[in-house]
């Protein structure tokens, strides 16, 4: 089963719904859950953020994909 949670607004509950769904499927028994937030902005290095909340609910390590937009002169926070 694959489930995608989408939303265009900020603070509309995407993380909450995803975490509840991941936790519920995992606790229901026998389900292996991988829950990811592929892009997250505004989170300082070392902070949990939404990706950490979702990963904790799914009981797996937080997966982080650092994106750099060097062609625009933009780098991930904390890098030079």
C-alpha positions, 0 to 999 in steps of 0.5 A: 500500500502507498499513501501520499499526503499532499497539501498546499497550505502551511499549518494545515495538518499534513504532518499531524495526519501523516504521523497519526497514519504512520503510527496507526499502521505500525501499531495495528500489527505487522505493517512496516512503515516508511514515512518521508518528508522529501523537502522541508525548509526552515529547519536548522541543522540538528533540529527535529522538524516535521521529518523527524516527527514523521520518522519517529511515528514510523519508528525509523531514523530520520532521512535527510536529503540535503539539497543545494541550489548552487546555480542560484547561489543558495546552499543548505543552512550551515554550509558555505 
